[in-house]
Amino acid sequence: MVEKKVSVFRKEHFNAAHRLNNPMLSAEKNKVVFGKCNNDNYHGHNYELIVKVTGVVDAVTGYVIDLKMLSDIIKTEVIERFDHKNLNLDVSDFKALNPTAENIAIVIYNILRAKIDTKYELKIVLYETERNYVEYPA
């Protein structure tokens, strides 16, 4: 019998500030490349995070994964770490990494991948704005 996989999703929200800047580029080039996102005084977003977990439904619980447990991991490992923070200044993951939406999604994936059993497939969808979002892995 082939086991059928099901995907479950958990949606969370956090607010954070950042500045897109590459120290290897001149100030002028950073302004051209990153525009308003290179504001010297930072700027913020209301991020929407969707975590997708795919696996086989457990015969005993009927769950793919306990969503309360998943919620707790996301809140402890991601939300508490990023919410109402300046990503450039307050979050060590971005001390040497430009906090683009792409890089934020990869960091979140790596944080959660270390906490969630590898028997599950994991995907991160991160909305930086209503119209701009990234997905990792692609």
Buried (B, 14 or more C-beta within 10 A) or exposed (E): EEEEEEEBEBEBEBEBBBBBBEEEBEEEEBBEEBEEBBBEEBEEBEBBBBBBBBBEBEEEEEBBBEBEEBBEBBBEBBBEBBBEBBBBEBBEBBEEBBBBBBBBBBBBBEBBEEBBEEEBEBBBBBBBEEEEBBEBEE
